[in-house]
């Protein structure tokens, strides 16, 4: 297991200690959990299971049906 040294100002360190204590874990466990959550690049299972749950969601064309068309962009020479 690796060790990391963190340098925190007193206010941040105190808030981290309080948060860890309120969750009943050590400072190291609290920081490690935050790092894992922040570095995770996958969606939680509960979110992935929602894929296809809204079969009646309108298509892009249906959403834009009542909108006016955009004005053509004008090129500006600078």
Secondary structure, DSSP 8 states (H G I E B T S, - for coil): ---------HHHHHHHHHHHHHHT--HHHHHHHHHHHHH--S--HHHHTTTT--TT---HHHHHTTS-----------
